[in-house]
Every structure is written in structure tokens, then in C-alpha cells.
Amino acid sequence: MNTRAHLQAIFTCILFAQQSQGAESRHTMPVDLKTRVVVNETAYIPSQCYTKTKATGRQKQDYNPCYVCHTRSPEPNYINDQDLQLAYSFPEPALVNPWSNLFEDRTERIQLIADQEIEHYIRQSNYLDSDGNIILNRRLRNLPPAWDYNNNGRWDGYTPDCWFQFDDLGFDRTPEGGYSGWRAFAYYPFPGTFWPTNGSTDDVLIRLPESFRNNEQGIFDLTVYRINLAIVEALITKRDVATLPVDEHQFGVDLDKDGRLGMAERIVFDWEPRENRTMSYVGQAKIDQEQGRVHLAAGLFPEGTEFLHSVRYIDSTPEGAIVLAARMKELRYMKKRTWKTYAALEESAINEIKEKDDFPDRTRQFIGNPEQGINNDDGWLLQGFIEDDSGNLRPQSFEETAYCIGCHGGTGATTDSVYGFPRKLDSSQYQEGWYHWSRKGLAGLNEPKVELRGAGVYYEYSYYLMYNRSGSEFRENPELEKKFFTPNSTVRPDMLNRLHDDISILLNPSKERALLLNKAYRTIVADQDFIYGREPNVAPVANVHREVEQDQPTGVKQPTSMNRFGGRFGEHGPGPVQTPLSVMEKKRGKEQKIFGKGMNGPNGRKYEVDWQGIIHKSRYSLDIPGVHFTFPPRITLPTRFIVPLGKNRVCYTCHRLEYPSIPEAALLVEAFKPAAGKGKMPPEMTRLTKDPGQDLHGKWSPDNSRIVFVSNRSGSDQLWLMDADGKNQRQLTSGPTMAAWPEWSPDGSRLVFWSYNPAAKIYGIEMVSAEGREENRNRKILVQSHSMLDRPTFHPDGEYIAYGAVTEGNWDIWLINPDTGKKWRLTSDPQMETNPLWRPDGKALAFKVAPGGEYSLTEEYFMTFEKGYQNPTIYRWKGPESLQMSGWSPDGRKITYTAEIISDSSGEDRVTYAAMVSDICLKDGQAIAQNSKILSKNKTLGDRGPVFSPDGEKIAFWSWDTSGNGTLWLHDLKTSGLTRLTNGGADMYPQWSMDGKKLLFTSTRSGNQDLVLLSLQKTLRQQLRSTNP
């Protein structure tokens, strides 16, 4: 037996002997703060890495908590350690689990600690004394010899200088009212160990170097500091960050990257030096950057950056809310001492891999000492303080500090060795994410998201629960498992829906569990045996290996890798901070007015979501049973129903209604009462119809001289015609049948429309002359059926009409020559096909499809007619799911549509409709949507009816805004600018005039549903005056 193996055997015997000792025989371990000698050579491999992940017994699915730390890394983290999910790749000294505290039964010792005793203990601060002074400062000034590693009579490490007195911007204030430089930020806790329900509460603070806090004259400037912190946030998160309005002339930096110096309200992330795209700090840091004293790069903090992390016990309020305890378990400190370029970081990672391959049993060696901290080899120095046996904070030993290095310098999940700041709440959140947990806790935070390589974006905590089937690495949290899992270990969907809206229901323990965890950790403090583990397990942990074989398989078949983290869908470009539907608005009843009872979200096993919240077909490659995207519920926003849905389940489904939720009669009127949408009629608006009846669905004639519309002023829905200025209003159709969805012929002489006879229950496609003044002039029935028909549309040359019809129990697209009556059945697939729309050149036809009969998620297919109408060429959709097309661009290269997305504009993640635009390419049997964009930029509750301007440069659409009003919006395709055109009232269904100067729309501003004309020139001039008074 060689020497190493002999020593390893002895160490194994010692560990097993310690594990077999009773609780009463444990004694406080002496802690030597003046040595670099360690008991555990692999203290940098945390106890969680010994978790049993392989399925046993009846369990078929392996557990995988490993992916959260070990993943394919985003640049400039080059560790790429996703392979560690597959095997226990430990050096020989780590094959026996050194974390013996995991196997200790603390039950008897916990029972000896009274609830009142532990509550009193954790509510006593061991950081500040009764006068508000920092206790450690006094001890470090009068340095105990046992703490003086280098025997020079002074403390050479970090001296705590944060007062934990935070203002409304999250800045720590000194007793004199100044700034310590520390700033608190709120963040989404990392999955697993750092959830309060698993043992501790914590907070994290950041401080940038002094030059980042000073202006160019070297004087402290809070505005400079706030801007620099926002720039760092943009660099670390690699996305734009909203900020306070800034005059860029003052700093000489184009912060919003608009090509000029002006007023900026966001920091635009745009860093690619190989393409000469760079960014700059402001103030004195800008000068230091220009002179090479500090550096800037995406994904890296500037040198001199500091982090302070307090790990605390779990306290609760009398009302039961979980809060940070006054007592700290640990105070952890990091400082970036050295700048490393991308190349240097990559070389370091490669060298680490090579050494591990060449010398698999060699352990990591660290530079540093207990007093000054330990270098993590990536430019950071780590140091910390931990409780002594009496509860006071003391410096950590060398081995206790080495424990921190494995995570902060050895995993693929970090950004520049840091976990917390990349997970900071974005600028749309409370105080823009800059606040301490003492101001606001976890309650009410929506669930964060994570992008998985090859699988889209997932709810982070939900995915963790499904894949690990527990809320901790050790699967030792019975309270959480009872709350979130069924007896057969599957996740409860109802709890995931609640989790999407409030992460505290998962992350926070009950008061009773908090007391248990506090007591368990107190026994570790009493023993001072942190080198054997810090996890506050009550009973011995069962799901952890006591020893493993080298490279023993974990059971995980394929690694999961994370590409990117984010707090919200749609945060790829924040723009101005939006205010979701507030609690006060909900109390006022606006939510009740506009939200219908929605259906459940789509099937998460078939569909996935991207960062914009857009739904796509699922690509999930792991195919793990029970793991899928967990869609939140839909919200149903009201529109006006014309088709009597009756008992046709398909119609209910497409309208996102629970079947049968409302009686048939109710579907013949508005779901949103006009009186609820009253508002002023500003000068730029002209009310065209003033009859007490309901008027809607206005359409301009091709020459812009007339408007056809639908009105019930005669007692039922019929077609009416008026001049473009609202004069000469006259009825076109009459009789027992309803008429709706009129479309002009290209020459403006005829109108085709949908009809329905309620008494006979007969549907029709009909045509009527637009000339003359008599009703039903040259009215002609083209199609008549007891089965349902869908809205007709003229071919651009006027020779044919396309429409949808139920044939043999299935929806299909048909074509008819209105003069000869000859018909062509263009589709015969068993899936539903409706809503035809001709391309402006008439060579292609778009139509809505429900693949496989799944009516709740529709697609858009296209057909061309090179082989004639008898044999059209079909192009299947490849793009966002659950959409309905609204129109073509004039050149036929783009399409507008509404598609279901996930948005939190209501205050909670919900599936809703958004107006979108895409380039469309018909190729090789596929209709490929490219460059897809959400027009409303997550600023509305839901959108409808996006339509191109005649020149194709703008898109108008209508939305329910976050105040519950129907409003018109304008999107500029060239600039991506978004303009809100109307406020108040309920304005819907915009239609462009042929000259592009006016919008015709339906409005309830007068307390009645009328047609209104909006002058765009007047509106935009008025908005320009309001913006630039």
C-alpha cells in the first residue's frame, strides 16, 4: 500500500468513528487561525456534490440538481464543466465524503433548545452593538494574538465598514449621514442551498472603487456612481438597463448609443471591440479607463469591485412573514484584485483541464492566508468571518475560507466568479432592484427564468423542482416536498402556477421549520466543526454518498446547460419602466372589467418559450418524463362576438373561453359594455356615427371616398355605407339575416360579406352592390349552408373570393368565382383551416390552421398556385405559435398578426395576445417567419388587429393598456419607435385611410359604440408638443 492510500485509509476510519459518536460526546473543536494546514484537502468540493442522483427501486427518473452549478459556461467563463453532471470526477483524497456533519443526528440536541431561547439568540445582532457600532471593528483594532496570522500586530485583511443603514436608493449611510459606498441590491436566490427554506437568509451588497463614485474633478458624485453601477449592471447582465434621465453632455458619453449626446434614460449594452463597438464609464472612472488604470469588458467587473455577503439565521414577524435575522452566521467578502482578459481566463481554464487530465488525483492549491484571504486564481480575493462558539463573529480559518473557493472560482454557473449580481432584479422592479431585503422581502416576486441550451426559456425554480423532484440538493426538506409534490413525487401543477406569481411560497419556510433549522445550525456553532459541514440538517442525510468510486456515473444521461438567466420575459430591451396593473387598480375593479375567465395555458410538453415570451414548438432534447415548460394561465380580454358560438366547442376554444361559459344570446352583444369605456373626444378625433345603435367594423373603399360598416341600428347587424366624412349614411342590407365582415371588391363596386339567419340557422357568403341607394341592390347568395362559414375576401383582381367553410364536419378553405359560381376546395386536411388572406399580388394565400385539431394553438399556413387552383402548393408554418394573421405588407414581404405570448404587464405572468410583425419566406414547403418582433414591447395587457400603413412603414394596432382602457398604438418599422395614439375610452380595430393620414376605428368614448376618425398628423403634432413643451 502506498503512503497516500495508507493515510487515506486512516482518514476514512477517523471519519466513520466521528460519525458513529453520539450527540452528547461532541466537543467544541479548537480553531487555529494561524495555520494553512488543512484536514480536508478538498474543502473546495462542497457537500452537495456527493448527492445521490441515480434512480433506485421503482424510481425510473434520475435526479439532477448538479446542472445549476455545473454547466456549459457563457463567455468569458470558460470552465464549461457540464460533464460533472455525469460522473463523480473527484481526486483520490475526495473519494471518501469528508462532510461528516451531514450524517449527525441533531434531534436530541435540538430538543434541548427552547423556541424562546433560539428566537432571543437570533434577534441579537453580533455585527452592531447597542450603540450602532460595528463590533468587529473594535476587536480588529485590538487584535487578539490568535487572529494575527503574520504576527505584525495589526489586521491586514478586510475590516467591515458597512453600517446596514440603507436609504431609498439602497445606499448604505454612515452614522454621519455620508455614504460608505456599499449599495444593496435584490436578487433571485440561486436554486437549492441558498433558499431560506433550506437553512439561511442572506443579503448581498456591491461597492465599486472610489474613482467610480467621483466626478472628473475627483469629488464624490452620487449621480456618477449610480450611472457607473448601471453600466456595470449592463455589462454583467449583457442587456440594456433603464436609468435615471441623464444629460450625456455632462459626461461626454453616448450612454444610449443613439449616435448623439442628449438626454438618455437607459444604458444600452453594445460592446464588441472587434467591430469597434465599445462602452465607457463616466466621471473619474472614465479618465482611469482611458489611461488604462481600469478596464471594461462584457461579463467582467472592473478591478477594485467589492462584494459583501451576510449569511443569517431565519427570523419571522408576529404575522408569520420570514425576514432576515439580526444575527449573522457568516460575513463573506470578495474583492477583485487583478484584471484578467478573456484570453487569460480561457488559458487558466484550459490549464486547469490539462492538469486534471494529467494528474487526476492532484488537489487544488491556494495562495493566501486566514488574515488577508485566499486568491481564487481568477483575480478575486475571498475572506470571511464566522461565528465562534459564543456567537461572536471571528475570522475564518484558512480551511474554512477554502470552502468558498470551489463555488466562487470553480463552476460554470458564475459570471466573473459571482452568483448574486447577475441575478439582480431588473429596473422594472421595486426601486429598480436596488434595495435591501429589510425594505421588501421575497413575497410577490414573479418566478425567474433561465434559458436552457436547445430547449428555450423555462421557469427556473419550476424546472429545478421537476428535474430534481425536490427543493434541495439533498432532497431532505419534508415541508417543501409535502407542499409541492404528490405522494408519487410528481410536481403539483396548481402549486407551480402559484409559484410563477410568488416565489416566496417555495423559498420561505414555515416558522416551525425556521426554528428547527436555526437550532440545528446553533449546534454546529457550538461544536465549531465547520470544516465537516455547515448544512443545518436535523437528522442524518440519507441521499448522500459516504464514499464514491473515481468517475463513478451519476446516472444522469445527458447534461443540461444554461445559456442565460433573466427575471422577466421581454426584458431584452427595457425602455422606460412600465407600471403593471397595480393592486389599487385591481381593487377599483378594472381587472374585473377587462379580464375574462381564461383557459389554462398551452401544453408545455409540446411548446416552449423564448425570451420575448413568444411561444414555439418545443425542441426539448432531454425528453425527461415529468419535465416540461409550465405555462401560466391565459387571460381572456374581451372583444365583440358576432358569430353565435352556440354549443360549438371549437369556437369557444379559439376565443379562449371555458366551454360552455356563457349563453348563446350573450354572444350577440359586446363583452365589454360601451358605457364602461367612456372618454373625451379630443380635437384630432371626428365622430362619424352618432346613432344609438352599435356601429363597428368600418372599412374604407379602395378610392378612400366611402366607408362600409356593420350596425345594429335597424334591429339586427346589417351593412351600412357612408361617405368618408360620415355623411349620407344609408343601409345596404336588410332582412332576417345578420350581415358582418364586409370586404370591398378591388374596383369598389361590390361588397362580399358573411351572413347568418338565426331563425333558420343558415350561414351564407353573399355579395351586394355598393352603388345606388336602395337596400339589397343586386344582392346575391354565393354560398349557403347549415354548417358554419368564415369571413370571405376578394382576390386582388376581383375574379375570385376565398372563404372558410365547414365541409363534412371539418373547416376548409374554398374559392369561388362570384360570377359563374364555380368553386374549388383548396384544402381537405382533417385539421381546421380558416381565415384566408390574399397577398397583395394575389399569388399567395394565407390561412389559419389548427394542426392536429389543437384549436387552442393555431398556426398560419400559406399556399401558392403555380400548378393551378386544383393543386395548390402548401407551405407549413415555422414561427411563433398560437397566432392569427391580420395583414400583409404592401410588398408582400412581411406579415402582421397577433400571437400568444407570456407577459407580466398585468403584474403577473400570464398568457395573452401580442401584436407582432415578421418577415415571411416561402421556401421548400415551409413558411418561415424571421425577425419576429412584439410591437407593444410588453407595455400592454394584450393586443389585437395590427395593420400596415399603405406605404408599409408603420403598423397600427389596438390594445388593452395597463389601466384597463382600449387604446390605439403606432409602431414605426424603421426606428422601432412605439407611439401611443389614444388615451382613455375603449378604442379598437384601426383601419388606415389609403393616403395613410387617418385611422378609422371603433370607439365607445361617447358611451355608445361608434366609428371615429383620427387625424394622425394632428395627433403626432400634439404628442410632439407634449414631449417638448
C-alpha positions, 0 to 999 in steps of 0.5 A: 500500500502506498503512503497516500492510500495508507493515510487515506485509509486512516482518514476514512476510519477517523471519519466513520468513528466521528460519525458513529459518536453520539450527540452528547460526546461532541466537543467544541473543536479548537480553531487555529487561525494561524495555520494553512494546514488543512484536514480536508484537502478538498474543502473546495468540493462542497457537500452537495456534490456527493448527492445521490442522483441515480434512480433506485427501486421503482424510481425510473427518473434520475435526479439532477440538481448538479446542472445549476452549478455545473454547466456549459459556461457563457463567455468569458467563463470558460470552465464549461464543466457540464460533464460533472453532471455525469460522473463523480470526477473527484481526486483520490483524497475526495473519494471518501465524503469528508462532510461528516456533519451531514450524517449527525443526528441533531434531534436530541440536541435540538430538543434541548433548545427552547423556541424562546431561547433560539428566537432571543439568540437570533434577534441579537445582532453580533455585527452592531452593538447597542450603540450602532457600532460595528463590533468587529471593528473594535476587536480588529483594532485590538487584535487578539494574538490568535487572529494575527496570522503574520504576527505584525500586530495589526489586521491586514485583511478586510475590516467591515465598514458597512453600517446596514443603514440603507436609504431609498436608493439602497445606499448604505449611510454612515452614522454621519449621514455620508455614504460608505459606498456599499449599495444593496441590491435584490436578487433571485436566490440561486436554486437549492442551498441558498433558499431560506427554506433550506437553512439561511437568509442572506443579503448581498451588497456591491461597492465599486472603487472610489474613482467610480463614485467621483466626478472628473474633478475627483469629488464624490458624485452620487449621480456618477456612481449610480450611472457607473453601477448601471453600466456595470449592471449592463455589462454583467447582465449583457442587456440594456438597463433603464436609468435615471434621465441623464444629460450625456453632455455632462459626461461626454458619453453616448450612454444610449448609443443613439449616435448623439449626446442628449438626454438618455434614460437607459444604458444600452449594452453594445460592446464588441471591440472587434467591430469597434463597438465599445462602452465607457464609464463616466466621471473619474472612472472614465479618465482611469479607463482611458489611461488604462488604470481600469478596464471594461469588458462584457461579463467582467467587473472592473478591478477594485469591485467589492462584494459583501455577503451576510449569511443569517439565521431565519427570523419571522414577524408576529404575522408569520412573514420570514425576514432576515435575522439580526444575527449573522452566521457568516460575513463573506467578502470578495474583492477583485484584485487583478484584471484578467482578459478573456484570453487569460481566463480561457488559458487558466481554464484550459490549464486547469483541464490539462492538469486534471487530465494529467494528474487526476488525483492532484488537489487544488492549491491556494495562495493566501492566508486566514488574515488577508484571504485566499486568491481564487486564481481568477483575480478575486480575493475571498475572506470571511468571518464566522461565528465562534462558539459564543456567537461572536463573529471571528475570522475564518480559518484558512480551511474554512475560507477554502470552502468558498473557493470551489463555488466562487472560482470553480463552476460554470454557473458564475459570471466573473466568479459571482452568483448574486449580481447577475441575478439582480432584479431588473429596473422594472422592479421595486426601486429598480432592484436596488434595495435591501431585503429589510425594505421588501422581502421575497413575497410577490416576486414573479418566478425567474427564468433561465434559458436552457441550451436547445430547449428555450426559456423555462421557469427556473425554480419550476424546472429545478423542482421537476428535474430534481423532484425536490427543493434541495440538493439533498432532497431532505426538506419534508415541508417543501416536498409535502407542499409541492409534490404528490405522494408519487413525487410528481410536481403539483401543477396548481402549486407551480402556477402559484409559484410563477406569481410568488416565489416566496411560497417555495423559498420561505419556510414555515416558522416551525421549520425556521426554528428547527433549522436555526437550532440545528445550525446553533449546534454546529456553532457550538461544536465549531466543526465547520470544516465537516459541514455547515448544512443545518440538517436535523437528522442524518442525510440519507441521499448522500454518498459516504464514499464514491468510486473515481468517475463513478456515473451519476446516472444522469444521461445527458447534461443540461446547460444554461445559456442565460438567466433573466427575471422577466420575459421581454426584458431584452430591451427595457425602455422606460419602466412600465407600471403593471396593473397595480393592486389599487387598480385591481381593487377599483375593479378594472381587472374585473372589467377587462379580464375574462375567465381564461383557459389554462395555458398551452401544453408545455410538453409540446411548446416552449418559450423564448425570451420575448415570451413568444411561444414555439414548438418545443425542441426539448432534447432531454425528453425527461418524463415529468419535465416540461415548460409550465405555462401560466394561465391565459387571460381572456380580454374581451372583444365583440362576438358576432358569430353565435358560438352556440354549443360549438366547442371549437369556437369557444376554444379559439376565443379562449373561453371555458366551454360552455361559459356563457349563453348563446344570446350573450354572444350577440352583444359586446363583452365589454359594455360601451358605457364602461369605456367612456372618454373625451373626444379630443380635437384630432378625433371626428365622430362619424356615427352618432346613432344609438345603435352599435356601429363597428367594423368600418372599412374604407373603399379602395378610392378612400371616398366611402366607408362600409360598416356593420350596425345594429341600428335597424334591429339586427347587424346589417351593412351600412355605407357612408361617405368618408366624412360620415355623411349620407349614411344609408343601409345596404342590407336588410332582412332576417339575416345578420350581415358582418365582415364586409370586404370591398371588391378591388374596383369598389363596386361590390361588397362580399360579406358573411351572413347568418339567419338565426331563425333558420340557422343558415350561414351564407357568403353573399355579395351586394352592390355598393352603388345606388341607394336602395337596400339589397341592390343586386344582392346575391347568395354565393354560398349557403349552408347549415354548417358554419362559414368564415369571413370571405375576401376578394382576390386582388383582381376581383375574379375570385373570393376565398372563404372558410367553410365547414365541409363534412364536419371539418373547416376548409378553405374554398374559392369561388368565382362570384360570377359563374359560381364555380368553386374549388376546395383548396384544402381537405386536411382533417385539421381546421383551416380558416381565415384566408388572406390574399397577398397583395399580388394575389399569388399567395394565400394565407390561412389559419390552421389548427394542426392536429385539431389543437384549436387552442394553438393555431398556426398560419399556413400559406399556399401558392398556385403555380400548378393551378387552383386544383393543386395548390402548393402548401407551405407549413408554418415555422414561427411563433405559435398560437397566432392569427394573421391580420395583414400583409405588407404592401410588398408582400414581404412581411406579415402582421398578426397577433400571437400568444405570448407570456407577459407580466404587464398585468403584474403577473405572468400570464398568457395573452395576445401580442401584436407582432410583425415578421418577415415571411419566406416561402421556401421548400414547403415551409413558411418561415417567419424571421425577425419576429418582433412584439410591437407593444414591447410588453407595455400592454395587457394584450393586443389585437388587429395590427395593420400596415400603413399603405406605404408599409412603414408603420403598423397600427394596432389596438390594445388593452393598456395597463389601466384597463382602457382600449387604446390605439398604438403606432409602431414605426418599422424603421426606428422601432419607435412605439407611439401611443395614439389614444388615451382613455375610452375603449378604442379598437380595430384601426383601419388606415385611410389609403393616403395613410393620414387617418385611422378609422376605428371603433370607439365607445368614448361617447358611451355608445359604440361608434366609428371615429376618425383620427387625424394622425398628423394632428395627433403626432403634432400634439404628442410632439408638443407634449414631449417638448413643451 
